[in-house]
């Protein structure tokens, strides 16, 4: 791997941040701008790093010592040094009240991974061996665990192997999100606003509904909810009409989108003929897909209905993007893809516009 790859990362230039006489708020704004720029560049560089580690031709005996300097000093140590400078810089700005405190948690998570204390048990032995003796990278099986697979420019593409570099990519993103997401969320609220935002951890539930193109017809939807009205004795603490959306625990680039109209009912509610159901449990069972986790962010919106459902300039629509971006900015984990789901809620009924969004999280 050429040394130039290390320079492709968007490193923070602290001298540039302090080049002018700026207020603390202006300094923080520059840091936010750097974070947004880094988020646009670093994912691709991490993918190049993965390619290099996977390329057997780069790992001859004569390259091993130099590769160790590139990986351990050029990547791992340099990110640790940048994190230390970021932490120090942010602590100086914190008394001004401009710092999103979630960034310190993001830095803690990243630093722990960079130290070799990985939380993924699959990787612990391989990472420990490489940190103790880099010659372990001679082994193809070790390099595969370090490299993982490329996850694309947004870090969300499906992979066969999630490796150490994938985690570095994610935790680097976490620092950037904590810095620039709050500002982005403010700018995204044009013509509408987030009225309230909270996290909920519900008991076991069962979502019952139906999927199909015919449900685009409002009268067909009304008939669906009339059937669910007959299950009133099984009503949960969350009795609203909803469009539940998921990918069966697969990445969005692989698993097709599914939209199911229905309601969250009590666990073990009998399922009417012709309906489908998805169970929700309070804690993660470690499996891909259903049952999903009954932990979620709950955002209510107010303002112009068309604005909050606008899709132009958004990944999905404004409500989805703003809810997700608040979560990312607060450093809360989204269980993507294994337990990922969202739901648009219609508090005034399925024939009225949705003004509430639910987004799966790991609390």
KACORZI-V59536 format. One record per residue. N is the residue number from 1. RES is the residue in three letters. PSI is psi in whole degrees, -180 to 180 (none if undefined). OMEGA is omega in radians with two decimals (NA if undefined). Layout:
n->{N & N}
res->{RES & RES}
psi->{PSI & PSI}
omega->{OMEGA & OMEGA}
This chain:
n->{1 & 2 & 3 & 4 & 5 & 6 & 7 & 8 & 9 & 10 & 11 & 12 & 13 & 14 & 15 & 16 & 17 & 18 & 19 & 20 & 21 & 22 & 23 & 24 & 25 & 26 & 27 & 28 & 29 & 30 & 31 & 32 & 33 & 34 & 35 & 36 & 37 & 38 & 39 & 40 & 41 & 42 & 43 & 44 & 45 & 46 & 47 & 48 & 49 & 50 & 51 & 52 & 53 & 54 & 55 & 56 & 57 & 58 & 59 & 60 & 61 & 62 & 63 & 64 & 65 & 66 & 67 & 68 & 69 & 70 & 71 & 72 & 73 & 74 & 75 & 76 & 77 & 78 & 79 & 80 & 81 & 82 & 83 & 84 & 85 & 86 & 87 & 88 & 89 & 90 & 91 & 92 & 93 & 94 & 95 & 96 & 97 & 98 & 99 & 100 & 101 & 102 & 103 & 104 & 105 & 106 & 107 & 108 & 109 & 110 & 111 & 112 & 113 & 114 & 115 & 116 & 117 & 118 & 119 & 120 & 121 & 122 & 123 & 124 & 125 & 126 & 127 & 128 & 129 & 130 & 131 & 132 & 133 & 134 & 135 & 136 & 137 & 138 & 139 & 140 & 141 & 142 & 143 & 144 & 145 & 146 & 147 & 148 & 149 & 150 & 151 & 152 & 153 & 154 & 155 & 156 & 157 & 158 & 159 & 160 & 161 & 162 & 163 & 164 & 165 & 166 & 167 & 168 & 169 & 170 & 171 & 172 & 173 & 174 & 175 & 176 & 177 & 178 & 179 & 180 & 181 & 182 & 183 & 184 & 185 & 186 & 187 & 188 & 189 & 190 & 191 & 192 & 193 & 194 & 195 & 196 & 197 & 198 & 199 & 200 & 201 & 202 & 203 & 204 & 205 & 206 & 207 & 208 & 209 & 210 & 211 & 212 & 213 & 214 & 215 & 216 & 217 & 218 & 219 & 220 & 221 & 222 & 223 & 224 & 225 & 226 & 227 & 228 & 229 & 230 & 231 & 232 & 233 & 234 & 235 & 236 & 237 & 238 & 239 & 240 & 241 & 242 & 243 & 244 & 245 & 246 & 247 & 248 & 249 & 250 & 251 & 252 & 253 & 254 & 255 & 256 & 257 & 258 & 259 & 260 & 261 & 262 & 263 & 264 & 265 & 266 & 267 & 268 & 269 & 270 & 271 & 272 & 273 & 274 & 275 & 276 & 277 & 278 & 279 & 280 & 281 & 282 & 283 & 284 & 285 & 286 & 287 & 288 & 289 & 290 & 291 & 292 & 293 & 294 & 295 & 296 & 297 & 298 & 299 & 300 & 301 & 302 & 303 & 304 & 305 & 306 & 307 & 308 & 309 & 310 & 311 & 312 & 313 & 314 & 315 & 316 & 317 & 318 & 319 & 320 & 321 & 322 & 323 & 324 & 325 & 326 & 327 & 328 & 329 & 330 & 331 & 332 & 333 & 334 & 335 & 336 & 337 & 338 & 339 & 340 & 341 & 342 & 343 & 344 & 345 & 346 & 347 & 348 & 349 & 350 & 351 & 352 & 353 & 354 & 355 & 356 & 357 & 358 & 359 & 360 & 361 & 362 & 363}
res->{UNK & UNK & UNK & UNK & UNK & UNK & UNK & UNK & UNK & UNK & UNK & UNK & UNK & UNK & UNK & UNK & UNK & UNK & UNK & UNK & UNK & UNK & UNK & UNK & UNK & UNK & UNK & UNK & UNK & UNK & UNK & UNK & UNK & UNK & UNK & UNK & UNK & UNK & UNK & UNK & UNK & UNK & UNK & UNK & UNK & UNK & UNK & UNK & UNK & UNK & UNK & UNK & UNK & UNK & UNK & UNK & UNK & UNK & UNK & UNK & UNK & UNK & UNK & UNK & UNK & UNK & UNK & UNK & UNK & UNK & UNK & UNK & UNK & UNK & UNK & UNK & UNK & UNK & UNK & UNK & UNK & UNK & UNK & UNK & UNK & UNK & UNK & UNK & UNK & UNK & UNK & UNK & UNK & UNK & UNK & UNK & UNK & UNK & UNK & UNK & UNK & UNK & UNK & UNK & UNK & UNK & UNK & UNK & UNK & UNK & UNK & UNK & UNK & UNK & UNK & UNK & UNK & UNK & UNK & UNK & UNK & UNK & UNK & UNK & UNK & UNK & UNK & UNK & UNK & UNK & UNK & UNK & UNK & UNK & UNK & UNK & UNK & UNK & UNK & UNK & UNK & UNK & UNK & UNK & UNK & UNK & UNK & UNK & UNK & UNK & UNK & UNK & UNK & UNK & UNK & UNK & UNK & UNK & UNK & UNK & UNK & UNK & UNK & UNK & UNK & UNK & UNK & UNK & UNK & UNK & UNK & UNK & UNK & UNK & UNK & UNK & UNK & UNK & UNK & UNK & UNK & UNK & UNK & UNK & UNK & UNK & UNK & UNK & UNK & UNK & UNK & UNK & UNK & UNK & UNK & UNK & UNK & UNK & UNK & UNK & UNK & UNK & UNK & UNK & UNK & UNK & UNK & UNK & UNK & UNK & UNK & UNK & UNK & UNK & UNK & UNK & UNK & UNK & UNK & UNK & UNK & UNK & UNK & UNK & UNK & UNK & UNK & UNK & UNK & UNK & UNK & UNK & UNK & UNK & UNK & UNK & UNK & UNK & UNK & UNK & UNK & UNK & UNK & UNK & UNK & UNK & UNK & UNK & UNK & UNK & UNK & UNK & UNK & UNK & UNK & UNK & UNK & UNK & UNK & UNK & UNK & UNK & UNK & UNK & UNK & UNK & UNK & UNK & UNK & UNK & UNK & UNK & UNK & UNK & UNK & UNK & UNK & UNK & UNK & UNK & UNK & UNK & UNK & UNK & UNK & UNK & UNK & UNK & UNK & UNK & UNK & UNK & UNK & UNK & UNK & UNK & UNK & UNK & UNK & UNK & UNK & UNK & UNK & UNK & UNK & UNK & UNK & UNK & UNK & UNK & UNK & UNK & UNK & UNK & UNK & UNK & UNK & UNK & UNK & UNK & UNK & UNK & UNK & UNK & UNK & UNK & UNK & UNK & UNK & UNK & UNK & UNK & UNK & UNK & UNK & UNK & UNK & UNK & UNK & UNK & UNK & UNK & UNK & UNK & UNK & UNK & UNK & UNK & UNK & UNK & UNK & UNK & UNK & UNK & UNK & UNK & UNK & UNK & UNK & UNK & UNK & UNK & UNK}
psi->{127 & 147 & -26 & -23 & -38 & -39 & -11 & -24 & 147 & 86 & 148 & 126 & 96 & -29 & -39 & -36 & -33 & 13 & -32 & 165 & 101 & 153 & 165 & -37 & -39 & -37 & -43 & -38 & -37 & -38 & -40 & -42 & -41 & -44 & -42 & -40 & -42 & -38 & -30 & -20 & -44 & -37 & -40 & -35 & -40 & -38 & -37 & -37 & -42 & -45 & -43 & -45 & -32 & -18 & 104 & -33 & -19 & -4 & 41 & 164 & -38 & -20 & -11 & -47 & -44 & -39 & -35 & -41 & -39 & -48 & -50 & -39 & -45 & -31 & -67 & -54 & -37 & -38 & -37 & -42 & -41 & -41 & -41 & -42 & -40 & -46 & -46 & -43 & -44 & -37 & -33 & -30 & -19 & -40 & -22 & -7 & 21 & -9 & 132 & 111 & -17 & -20 & -29 & -37 & -41 & -41 & -39 & -46 & -44 & -45 & -39 & -43 & -40 & -25 & -10 & -3 & 72 & 144 & -20 & 113 & -28 & -30 & -12 & -46 & -44 & -45 & -42 & -42 & -44 & -40 & -30 & -37 & 105 & -17 & -14 & -21 & -6 & -32 & 126 & -40 & -35 & -45 & -35 & -39 & -34 & -44 & -45 & -152 & 162 & 134 & 13 & 173 & -20 & -4 & 17 & 0 & 151 & 149 & 156 & -30 & 120 & 114 & -174 & -42 & -35 & -40 & -41 & -41 & -45 & -43 & -30 & -44 & -38 & -40 & -45 & -43 & -43 & -27 & -46 & -16 & -42 & -40 & -41 & -42 & -42 & -44 & -27 & -18 & 81 & 111 & -5 & 171 & 158 & 117 & -39 & 156 & 129 & 167 & 142 & 144 & 105 & 161 & -178 & 139 & 170 & 124 & 125 & 133 & -156 & 148 & 139 & 151 & -27 & -19 & -3 & -22 & 124 & -39 & -37 & -41 & -44 & -42 & -38 & -47 & -22 & -39 & -44 & -28 & -30 & -12 & 28 & -30 & -15 & 16 & 136 & -177 & 5 & 67 & 31 & 150 & 138 & 155 & 104 & 130 & 137 & 176 & 25 & 36 & 9 & 160 & 150 & -23 & -6 & -54 & 124 & 151 & 137 & 129 & 120 & 119 & 132 & -156 & 153 & 121 & 176 & 154 & 143 & 17 & 134 & 142 & 122 & 153 & 135 & -4 & 161 & 167 & 159 & 126 & 148 & 134 & 152 & -30 & 152 & 130 & 1 & 2 & 159 & 129 & -163 & 150 & 143 & 175 & 134 & 48 & 130 & 157 & 145 & 109 & 130 & 144 & 153 & 152 & -152 & 122 & -44 & -38 & -42 & -14 & 8 & 137 & -23 & 125 & 2 & 159 & -44 & -81 & 177 & -42 & -44 & -52 & -46 & -43 & -49 & -43 & -31 & -45 & -49 & -39 & -23 & 1 & 18 & 141 & 136 & 127 & 57 & 134 & -12 & -41 & 24 & 131 & 159 & 168 & 134 & 131 & 141 & 83 & -23 & 13 & 158 & -14 & 4 & 159 & 147 & 137 & 12 & 144 & 136 & 140 & 123 & 139 & 168 & 107 & none}
omega->{3.13 & 3.12 & -3.08 & -3.12 & 3.12 & -3.12 & 3.09 & 3.06 & 3.12 & -3.12 & -3.13 & 3.12 & -3.07 & 3.08 & 3.11 & 3.12 & -3.08 & -3.04 & -3.10 & 3.04 & -3.07 & 2.98 & 3.11 & 3.12 & 3.12 & 3.08 & -3.14 & 3.13 & 3.08 & 3.11 & 3.09 & 3.12 & 3.09 & -3.10 & 3.13 & 3.12 & 3.14 & 3.14 & 3.12 & -3.06 & -2.95 & -3.13 & 3.13 & -3.14 & 3.06 & 3.08 & 3.07 & 3.09 & 3.08 & 3.12 & -3.11 & -3.12 & 3.14 & -3.04 & -3.09 & -3.09 & -3.13 & -2.96 & 3.02 & -3.11 & -3.09 & 3.14 & -2.93 & -3.10 & 3.14 & 3.10 & 3.09 & 3.11 & -3.13 & -3.04 & -3.05 & -3.13 & -3.07 & -3.12 & -3.00 & -3.08 & -3.11 & 3.06 & 3.09 & 3.13 & 3.12 & 3.12 & 3.13 & 3.12 & 3.10 & -3.12 & 3.14 & -3.13 & -3.12 & 3.12 & 3.09 & -3.14 & -3.01 & 3.14 & 3.13 & 3.10 & -3.08 & -3.00 & 2.98 & -3.00 & 3.11 & -3.12 & 3.14 & 3.05 & 3.12 & 3.10 & 3.10 & -3.12 & -3.12 & -3.13 & -3.14 & 3.13 & -3.14 & 3.14 & -3.10 & 3.12 & -3.06 & -3.10 & -3.13 & -3.05 & 3.13 & -2.98 & -2.96 & -3.10 & -3.10 & -3.13 & 3.12 & 3.13 & -3.10 & -3.14 & 3.13 & -3.10 & -3.02 & 3.13 & 3.06 & -3.14 & 3.01 & -3.04 & 3.13 & -3.10 & 3.11 & -3.13 & 3.12 & 3.12 & 3.09 & -3.03 & -2.95 & 3.10 & 3.11 & -3.13 & 3.01 & -3.04 & 3.08 & 3.11 & -3.04 & -3.13 & -3.12 & -3.14 & 3.05 & -3.07 & 3.08 & -3.01 & -3.09 & 3.14 & 3.07 & 3.12 & 3.08 & 3.12 & -3.11 & -3.08 & 2.99 & 3.10 & -3.13 & 3.09 & -3.12 & 3.12 & -3.12 & -3.13 & -2.99 & -3.08 & -3.14 & 3.11 & 3.13 & 3.14 & 3.11 & -3.10 & -3.11 & -3.10 & 3.14 & -3.12 & 3.10 & 3.11 & 3.01 & -3.09 & 3.10 & -3.13 & 3.11 & 3.06 & -3.12 & 3.04 & -3.02 & 3.02 & 3.11 & -3.13 & 3.03 & 3.06 & -3.13 & -3.14 & -3.10 & 3.13 & 3.10 & -3.12 & -3.12 & -3.13 & 2.98 & 3.10 & -3.05 & -3.11 & 3.07 & 3.10 & 3.13 & 3.14 & 3.09 & -3.09 & 3.02 & 3.08 & -3.13 & 3.07 & -3.11 & 3.12 & -3.05 & 3.13 & -3.13 & -3.08 & 3.12 & 3.06 & -3.09 & -2.89 & -3.03 & 2.98 & -3.07 & 2.95 & -3.11 & -3.04 & -3.08 & 3.14 & -3.11 & 3.07 & 3.12 & 3.06 & -3.06 & 3.13 & -3.12 & -3.09 & 3.13 & 3.07 & 3.06 & 3.08 & -3.05 & 3.07 & 3.12 & -3.11 & 2.99 & -3.13 & 3.06 & 3.10 & 3.09 & 3.05 & 3.10 & -3.05 & 3.13 & 3.13 & 3.14 & 3.14 & 3.04 & -3.13 & 3.07 & 3.13 & 3.11 & -3.13 & -3.05 & -3.08 & -3.12 & 3.10 & 3.09 & -3.13 & -3.14 & 3.09 & -3.10 & -0.04 & 3.12 & -3.10 & -3.14 & 3.03 & -3.05 & 2.94 & -3.08 & -3.08 & 3.04 & -3.05 & 3.08 & 3.12 & -3.09 & -3.07 & -3.12 & -3.13 & -3.09 & 3.07 & -3.11 & 3.14 & -3.11 & -3.13 & -3.14 & 3.10 & 3.09 & 2.95 & -2.99 & -3.11 & 3.11 & -3.05 & -3.09 & 3.12 & 3.13 & -3.06 & 3.03 & 3.12 & -3.13 & -3.14 & 3.13 & 3.07 & 3.10 & -3.03 & 3.03 & -3.04 & -3.11 & -0.02 & -2.89 & -3.07 & -3.06 & 3.03 & 3.03 & 3.08 & 2.97 & -3.04 & -3.09 & -3.02 & 3.13 & 3.12 & -3.01 & 3.14 & 3.08 & -3.11 & 3.04 & -3.13 & -3.11 & 3.12 & 3.05 & -3.07 & -3.09 & 3.09 & 2.99 & -3.10 & NA}
